[in-house]
Amino acid sequence: AGAGGLLAMNRDNPNLIEKDQLIETSKFLFNEKLFFNGPIVERTNLRQFIMDVAPFFLCNFVIIDGKFSLKPAMPVNGSGEVIKGAVPIAQLFTSGNILEDTFKVEYLSTEERRAFRAVVRFRQERKNSLPEEKAISVRATEGGRLFADAGVDVLPVEQFDLTQFCTSQEHAVKVAKYFITLRALVTHTISFSTTLEGLNIQAGSFIRVITESSPYSSANTGTINSSGVVTSVSDLADGTYDVVYFQIGSDEVQDGTMFVADGIVTETTFHNTVFTIKNDEVNTNTYVVEQLTFSDEGTVDIVASEYPCNDDGSSRIVEALLD
């Protein structure tokens, strides 16, 4: 009925709906009792409408092979039940299959991560009576693990209007908890490129990304003059160090191994340089794929957002919604 007729399979119009995925998502919506109870009375762009409304049903709007669909924003099994254990990972990405110099991280601003109190408006309906608008206020509990300032009495208020379709207080509470949890736990997004070979993911898939980084530390940074004398915040003990260094007059930063004895480096390669001792950290994070696109070079560009998990691999978002 309605928009379904416009998108249905016929000779002149190929199917624009990923029906199998919608069936799986409908099981999740039914289990969680997330229903759309209301009319659509004005003409609207269908794609924009689904994109705007999906988060209020704990779902993400996705395009799979050019077809519209919805996927639950949390891991679910074939019966539509939320997975409380380890999040199923579709693929692993490391330096071995992430193309060099393509990995980028973008952190959310402090304003975008500020704690808030959610006020959700919905309709309360009673038999043989006109509906009445209600509002419920939700915030993270004092002493909870979401926000450091969750116990502050005065929090900025953000309103969510669900009166067009929500007639359940339980639905309204779940939406509020979901948005509060996202604000508290999701800190960044990533993007990178990879090859098409062996790629088996789609929008909404959960992936694990392992990266190495060398965080800056002033204690591990110093200079070496033309005589090889080392100057640093903390004295370097005699020994061999893996360093990243920049030589005066050079155009690039280089990696190397330098030997320090009595505060002096004899190898002239490191003279007149600024250096930092490498202290690589291995980070393992789970992400949910937001977008996959083919590039002109024949590679695949992936954009994904952080999906916070506990040490055992279980979802912190699921944990918060159930708490």
Contacts in CASP RR format, 6 or more apart in sequence:
PFRMAT RR
TARGET T0000
AUTHOR 0000-0000-0000
METHOD contacts of the structure
MODEL  1
AGAGGLLAMNRDNPNLIEKDQLIETSKFLFNEKLFFNGPIVERTNLRQFI
MDVAPFFLCNFVIIDGKFSLKPAMPVNGSGEVIKGAVPIAQLFTSGNILE
DTFKVEYLSTEERRAFRAVVRFRQERKNSLPEEKAISVRATEGGRLFADA
GVDVLPVEQFDLTQFCTSQEHAVKVAKYFITLRALVTHTISFSTTLEGLN
IQAGSFIRVITESSPYSSANTGTINSSGVVTSVSDLADGTYDVVYFQIGS
DEVQDGTMFVADGIVTETTFHNTVFTIKNDEVNTNTYVVEQLTFSDEGTV
DIVASEYPCNDDGSSRIVEALLD
3 46 0 8 1.000
4 17 0 8 1.000
6 13 0 8 1.000
6 46 0 8 1.000
7 13 0 8 1.000
7 15 0 8 1.000
7 16 0 8 1.000
7 17 0 8 1.000
7 46 0 8 1.000
7 68 0 8 1.000
8 15 0 8 1.000
9 15 0 8 1.000
15 67 0 8 1.000
16 66 0 8 1.000
16 67 0 8 1.000
16 68 0 8 1.000
17 67 0 8 1.000
17 68 0 8 1.000
17 69 0 8 1.000
18 64 0 8 1.000
18 65 0 8 1.000
18 67 0 8 1.000
18 68 0 8 1.000
18 69 0 8 1.000
21 62 0 8 1.000
21 64 0 8 1.000
21 69 0 8 1.000
21 70 0 8 1.000
21 71 0 8 1.000
22 69 0 8 1.000
22 70 0 8 1.000
24 76 0 8 1.000
24 78 0 8 1.000
24 80 0 8 1.000
25 59 0 8 1.000
25 69 0 8 1.000
25 70 0 8 1.000
25 71 0 8 1.000
25 72 0 8 1.000
27 76 0 8 1.000
27 78 0 8 1.000
27 79 0 8 1.000
27 80 0 8 1.000
28 58 0 8 1.000
28 59 0 8 1.000
28 72 0 8 1.000
28 76 0 8 1.000
28 80 0 8 1.000
28 81 0 8 1.000
28 82 0 8 1.000
29 35 0 8 1.000
29 57 0 8 1.000
29 59 0 8 1.000
31 79 0 8 1.000
31 80 0 8 1.000
31 81 0 8 1.000
31 82 0 8 1.000
32 58 0 8 1.000
32 82 0 8 1.000
32 174 0 8 1.000
33 168 0 8 1.000
33 170 0 8 1.000
33 171 0 8 1.000
34 57 0 8 1.000
34 58 0 8 1.000
34 171 0 8 1.000
34 174 0 8 1.000
35 165 0 8 1.000
35 167 0 8 1.000
35 168 0 8 1.000
35 171 0 8 1.000
36 53 0 8 1.000
36 57 0 8 1.000
36 165 0 8 1.000
37 123 0 8 1.000
37 125 0 8 1.000
37 165 0 8 1.000
37 166 0 8 1.000
37 167 0 8 1.000
38 164 0 8 1.000
38 165 0 8 1.000
40 49 0 8 1.000
47 61 0 8 1.000
47 68 0 8 1.000
50 61 0 8 1.000
50 68 0 8 1.000
50 70 0 8 1.000
51 61 0 8 1.000
53 165 0 8 1.000
54 60 0 8 1.000
54 61 0 8 1.000
54 70 0 8 1.000
55 73 0 8 1.000
55 175 0 8 1.000
55 178 0 8 1.000
55 179 0 8 1.000
56 160 0 8 1.000
56 162 0 8 1.000
56 165 0 8 1.000
56 166 0 8 1.000
56 175 0 8 1.000
57 70 0 8 1.000
58 72 0 8 1.000
58 73 0 8 1.000
58 74 0 8 1.000
58 174 0 8 1.000
58 175 0 8 1.000
58 178 0 8 1.000
59 70 0 8 1.000
59 71 0 8 1.000
59 72 0 8 1.000
59 73 0 8 1.000
60 70 0 8 1.000
60 71 0 8 1.000
60 72 0 8 1.000
60 73 0 8 1.000
60 203 0 8 1.000
60 204 0 8 1.000
60 288 0 8 1.000
60 290 0 8 1.000
61 68 0 8 1.000
61 69 0 8 1.000
61 70 0 8 1.000
62 68 0 8 1.000
62 69 0 8 1.000
62 70 0 8 1.000
62 71 0 8 1.000
62 202 0 8 1.000
62 203 0 8 1.000
62 204 0 8 1.000
63 69 0 8 1.000
63 203 0 8 1.000
64 202 0 8 1.000
64 203 0 8 1.000
65 202 0 8 1.000
71 203 0 8 1.000
71 204 0 8 1.000
72 80 0 8 1.000
72 82 0 8 1.000
73 178 0 8 1.000
73 288 0 8 1.000
73 317 0 8 1.000
74 82 0 8 1.000
74 83 0 8 1.000
74 315 0 8 1.000
74 317 0 8 1.000
74 318 0 8 1.000
74 321 0 8 1.000
75 82 0 8 1.000
75 83 0 8 1.000
75 87 0 8 1.000
75 88 0 8 1.000
75 206 0 8 1.000
75 315 0 8 1.000
75 318 0 8 1.000
76 82 0 8 1.000
76 83 0 8 1.000
77 83 0 8 1.000
82 318 0 8 1.000
82 321 0 8 1.000
82 322 0 8 1.000
83 315 0 8 1.000
83 318 0 8 1.000
84 314 0 8 1.000
84 318 0 8 1.000
84 319 0 8 1.000
84 322 0 8 1.000
85 312 0 8 1.000
85 313 0 8 1.000
85 314 0 8 1.000
85 315 0 8 1.000
86 312 0 8 1.000
86 313 0 8 1.000
86 314 0 8 1.000
87 206 0 8 1.000
87 286 0 8 1.000
87 307 0 8 1.000
87 309 0 8 1.000
87 313 0 8 1.000
87 314 0 8 1.000
87 315 0 8 1.000
88 206 0 8 1.000
89 206 0 8 1.000
89 207 0 8 1.000
89 208 0 8 1.000
89 286 0 8 1.000
90 200 0 8 1.000
90 201 0 8 1.000
90 205 0 8 1.000
90 206 0 8 1.000
90 207 0 8 1.000
91 199 0 8 1.000
91 200 0 8 1.000
91 201 0 8 1.000
91 205 0 8 1.000
91 207 0 8 1.000
91 208 0 8 1.000
92 207 0 8 1.000
92 208 0 8 1.000
92 209 0 8 1.000
92 210 0 8 1.000
93 192 0 8 1.000
93 194 0 8 1.000
93 207 0 8 1.000
93 208 0 8 1.000
93 209 0 8 1.000
93 210 0 8 1.000
94 209 0 8 1.000
94 210 0 8 1.000
94 211 0 8 1.000
95 210 0 8 1.000
95 211 0 8 1.000
95 212 0 8 1.000
97 194 0 8 1.000
97 195 0 8 1.000
98 192 0 8 1.000
98 193 0 8 1.000
98 194 0 8 1.000
98 209 0 8 1.000
99 192 0 8 1.000
99 193 0 8 1.000
99 194 0 8 1.000
99 195 0 8 1.000
99 299 0 8 1.000
102 191 0 8 1.000
102 192 0 8 1.000
102 193 0 8 1.000
102 301 0 8 1.000
103 190 0 8 1.000
103 191 0 8 1.000
103 192 0 8 1.000
103 211 0 8 1.000
104 190 0 8 1.000
104 191 0 8 1.000
104 192 0 8 1.000
105 188 0 8 1.000
105 189 0 8 1.000
105 190 0 8 1.000
106 188 0 8 1.000
106 189 0 8 1.000
106 190 0 8 1.000
106 191 0 8 1.000
107 187 0 8 1.000
107 188 0 8 1.000
108 186 0 8 1.000
108 187 0 8 1.000
108 188 0 8 1.000
108 189 0 8 1.000
112 183 0 8 1.000
113 183 0 8 1.000
113 184 0 8 1.000
113 187 0 8 1.000
114 156 0 8 1.000
114 183 0 8 1.000
115 139 0 8 1.000
115 140 0 8 1.000
115 146 0 8 1.000
115 147 0 8 1.000
115 149 0 8 1.000
115 150 0 8 1.000
115 152 0 8 1.000
115 155 0 8 1.000
115 156 0 8 1.000
115 183 0 8 1.000
115 184 0 8 1.000
116 139 0 8 1.000
116 155 0 8 1.000
116 156 0 8 1.000
116 157 0 8 1.000
116 158 0 8 1.000
116 180 0 8 1.000
116 183 0 8 1.000
117 137 0 8 1.000
117 138 0 8 1.000
117 139 0 8 1.000
117 155 0 8 1.000
117 156 0 8 1.000
117 157 0 8 1.000
117 158 0 8 1.000
118 137 0 8 1.000
118 138 0 8 1.000
118 139 0 8 1.000
118 157 0 8 1.000
118 158 0 8 1.000
118 159 0 8 1.000
118 160 0 8 1.000
118 175 0 8 1.000
118 176 0 8 1.000
118 179 0 8 1.000
118 180 0 8 1.000
119 135 0 8 1.000
119 136 0 8 1.000
119 137 0 8 1.000
119 138 0 8 1.000
119 157 0 8 1.000
119 158 0 8 1.000
119 159 0 8 1.000
119 160 0 8 1.000
120 135 0 8 1.000
120 136 0 8 1.000
120 138 0 8 1.000
120 159 0 8 1.000
120 160 0 8 1.000
120 162 0 8 1.000
120 166 0 8 1.000
120 172 0 8 1.000
120 173 0 8 1.000
120 175 0 8 1.000
120 176 0 8 1.000
121 133 0 8 1.000
121 134 0 8 1.000
121 135 0 8 1.000
121 159 0 8 1.000
121 160 0 8 1.000
121 161 0 8 1.000
121 162 0 8 1.000
121 163 0 8 1.000
121 172 0 8 1.000
122 133 0 8 1.000
122 134 0 8 1.000
122 135 0 8 1.000
122 136 0 8 1.000
122 162 0 8 1.000
122 163 0 8 1.000
122 166 0 8 1.000
122 167 0 8 1.000
122 168 0 8 1.000
122 169 0 8 1.000
122 171 0 8 1.000
122 172 0 8 1.000
123 131 0 8 1.000
123 132 0 8 1.000
123 133 0 8 1.000
123 134 0 8 1.000
123 163 0 8 1.000
123 166 0 8 1.000
123 167 0 8 1.000
124 131 0 8 1.000
124 132 0 8 1.000
124 133 0 8 1.000
124 134 0 8 1.000
124 167 0 8 1.000
124 169 0 8 1.000
125 131 0 8 1.000
125 132 0 8 1.000
125 167 0 8 1.000
126 132 0 8 1.000
131 167 0 8 1.000
133 163 0 8 1.000
134 169 0 8 1.000
136 169 0 8 1.000
136 172 0 8 1.000
136 173 0 8 1.000
136 176 0 8 1.000
138 173 0 8 1.000
138 176 0 8 1.000
138 177 0 8 1.000
138 180 0 8 1.000
139 150 0 8 1.000
139 155 0 8 1.000
139 180 0 8 1.000
140 146 0 8 1.000
140 147 0 8 1.000
140 150 0 8 1.000
140 151 0 8 1.000
140 180 0 8 1.000
140 184 0 8 1.000
141 150 0 8 1.000
142 150 0 8 1.000
142 151 0 8 1.000
143 150 0 8 1.000
143 151 0 8 1.000
144 150 0 8 1.000
146 180 0 8 1.000
146 181 0 8 1.000
146 184 0 8 1.000
146 185 0 8 1.000
146 320 0 8 1.000
147 184 0 8 1.000
149 155 0 8 1.000
158 179 0 8 1.000
160 175 0 8 1.000
160 176 0 8 1.000
160 179 0 8 1.000
162 171 0 8 1.000
162 172 0 8 1.000
162 175 0 8 1.000
166 172 0 8 1.000
166 175 0 8 1.000
174 321 0 8 1.000
177 320 0 8 1.000
177 321 0 8 1.000
178 317 0 8 1.000
178 321 0 8 1.000
180 320 0 8 1.000
181 316 0 8 1.000
181 317 0 8 1.000
181 320 0 8 1.000
181 321 0 8 1.000
182 317 0 8 1.000
184 320 0 8 1.000
185 306 0 8 1.000
185 308 0 8 1.000
185 316 0 8 1.000
185 317 0 8 1.000
185 320 0 8 1.000
186 305 0 8 1.000
186 306 0 8 1.000
186 307 0 8 1.000
186 308 0 8 1.000
187 306 0 8 1.000
188 305 0 8 1.000
188 306 0 8 1.000
189 290 0 8 1.000
189 303 0 8 1.000
189 304 0 8 1.000
189 305 0 8 1.000
189 306 0 8 1.000
190 209 0 8 1.000
190 287 0 8 1.000
190 303 0 8 1.000
190 304 0 8 1.000
190 305 0 8 1.000
190 306 0 8 1.000
191 301 0 8 1.000
191 302 0 8 1.000
191 303 0 8 1.000
191 304 0 8 1.000
192 301 0 8 1.000
192 302 0 8 1.000
193 295 0 8 1.000
193 299 0 8 1.000
193 300 0 8 1.000
193 301 0 8 1.000
193 302 0 8 1.000
194 299 0 8 1.000
194 300 0 8 1.000
194 302 0 8 1.000
195 299 0 8 1.000
195 300 0 8 1.000
196 298 0 8 1.000
196 299 0 8 1.000
196 300 0 8 1.000
199 300 0 8 1.000
201 207 0 8 1.000
201 289 0 8 1.000
201 292 0 8 1.000
201 302 0 8 1.000
202 289 0 8 1.000
202 292 0 8 1.000
203 289 0 8 1.000
203 290 0 8 1.000
203 291 0 8 1.000
203 292 0 8 1.000
204 288 0 8 1.000
204 289 0 8 1.000
204 290 0 8 1.000
205 288 0 8 1.000
205 289 0 8 1.000
206 286 0 8 1.000
206 287 0 8 1.000
206 288 0 8 1.000
206 289 0 8 1.000
206 307 0 8 1.000
207 286 0 8 1.000
207 287 0 8 1.000
207 288 0 8 1.000
207 289 0 8 1.000
207 304 0 8 1.000
208 284 0 8 1.000
208 285 0 8 1.000
208 286 0 8 1.000
208 287 0 8 1.000
209 284 0 8 1.000
209 285 0 8 1.000
209 286 0 8 1.000
209 287 0 8 1.000
209 304 0 8 1.000
210 282 0 8 1.000
210 283 0 8 1.000
210 284 0 8 1.000
211 282 0 8 1.000
211 283 0 8 1.000
211 285 0 8 1.000
212 280 0 8 1.000
212 281 0 8 1.000
212 282 0 8 1.000
212 283 0 8 1.000
213 280 0 8 1.000
213 281 0 8 1.000
213 283 0 8 1.000
214 244 0 8 1.000
214 276 0 8 1.000
214 278 0 8 1.000
214 279 0 8 1.000
214 280 0 8 1.000
214 281 0 8 1.000
215 279 0 8 1.000
215 281 0 8 1.000
216 276 0 8 1.000
217 276 0 8 1.000
217 279 0 8 1.000
218 233 0 8 1.000
219 232 0 8 1.000
219 233 0 8 1.000
219 234 0 8 1.000
220 232 0 8 1.000
220 276 0 8 1.000
220 277 0 8 1.000
220 279 0 8 1.000
221 232 0 8 1.000
221 233 0 8 1.000
221 274 0 8 1.000
221 275 0 8 1.000
221 276 0 8 1.000
221 277 0 8 1.000
222 230 0 8 1.000
222 231 0 8 1.000
222 232 0 8 1.000
222 233 0 8 1.000
222 274 0 8 1.000
222 275 0 8 1.000
222 276 0 8 1.000
223 230 0 8 1.000
223 231 0 8 1.000
223 232 0 8 1.000
223 273 0 8 1.000
223 274 0 8 1.000
223 275 0 8 1.000
224 230 0 8 1.000
224 231 0 8 1.000
224 265 0 8 1.000
224 270 0 8 1.000
224 271 0 8 1.000
224 272 0 8 1.000
224 273 0 8 1.000
224 275 0 8 1.000
225 231 0 8 1.000
225 271 0 8 1.000
225 272 0 8 1.000
226 271 0 8 1.000
226 272 0 8 1.000
227 264 0 8 1.000
227 271 0 8 1.000
228 264 0 8 1.000
228 265 0 8 1.000
228 266 0 8 1.000
228 270 0 8 1.000
228 271 0 8 1.000
229 263 0 8 1.000
229 264 0 8 1.000
230 236 0 8 1.000
230 260 0 8 1.000
230 263 0 8 1.000
230 264 0 8 1.000
230 265 0 8 1.000
235 263 0 8 1.000
236 260 0 8 1.000
236 263 0 8 1.000
237 260 0 8 1.000
238 260 0 8 1.000
238 261 0 8 1.000
238 262 0 8 1.000
238 263 0 8 1.000
239 259 0 8 1.000
239 260 0 8 1.000
239 261 0 8 1.000
240 257 0 8 1.000
240 258 0 8 1.000
240 259 0 8 1.000
240 260 0 8 1.000
241 257 0 8 1.000
241 258 0 8 1.000
241 259 0 8 1.000
241 260 0 8 1.000
241 277 0 8 1.000
242 255 0 8 1.000
242 256 0 8 1.000
242 257 0 8 1.000
242 277 0 8 1.000
242 278 0 8 1.000
243 255 0 8 1.000
243 256 0 8 1.000
243 257 0 8 1.000
243 258 0 8 1.000
243 270 0 8 1.000
243 275 0 8 1.000
243 276 0 8 1.000
243 277 0 8 1.000
243 278 0 8 1.000
244 253 0 8 1.000
244 254 0 8 1.000
244 255 0 8 1.000
244 256 0 8 1.000
244 275 0 8 1.000
244 276 0 8 1.000
244 278 0 8 1.000
245 253 0 8 1.000
245 254 0 8 1.000
245 255 0 8 1.000
245 256 0 8 1.000
245 258 0 8 1.000
245 270 0 8 1.000
245 273 0 8 1.000
245 274 0 8 1.000
245 275 0 8 1.000
245 276 0 8 1.000
246 252 0 8 1.000
246 253 0 8 1.000
246 254 0 8 1.000
246 273 0 8 1.000
246 274 0 8 1.000
246 275 0 8 1.000
247 254 0 8 1.000
247 270 0 8 1.000
247 272 0 8 1.000
247 273 0 8 1.000
248 272 0 8 1.000
248 273 0 8 1.000
255 278 0 8 1.000
258 265 0 8 1.000
258 267 0 8 1.000
258 270 0 8 1.000
258 275 0 8 1.000
259 265 0 8 1.000
259 266 0 8 1.000
259 267 0 8 1.000
265 271 0 8 1.000
285 306 0 8 1.000
286 306 0 8 1.000
286 307 0 8 1.000
286 308 0 8 1.000
286 309 0 8 1.000
286 313 0 8 1.000
287 304 0 8 1.000
287 305 0 8 1.000
287 306 0 8 1.000
287 307 0 8 1.000
288 304 0 8 1.000
288 305 0 8 1.000
288 307 0 8 1.000
289 302 0 8 1.000
289 303 0 8 1.000
289 304 0 8 1.000
290 303 0 8 1.000
290 304 0 8 1.000
290 305 0 8 1.000
291 301 0 8 1.000
291 302 0 8 1.000
291 303 0 8 1.000
292 300 0 8 1.000
292 301 0 8 1.000
292 302 0 8 1.000
292 303 0 8 1.000
293 300 0 8 1.000
293 301 0 8 1.000
294 300 0 8 1.000
294 301 0 8 1.000
295 301 0 8 1.000
307 315 0 8 1.000
307 317 0 8 1.000
308 315 0 8 1.000
308 316 0 8 1.000
308 317 0 8 1.000
309 315 0 8 1.000
309 316 0 8 1.000
310 316 0 8 1.000
310 319 0 8 1.000
END
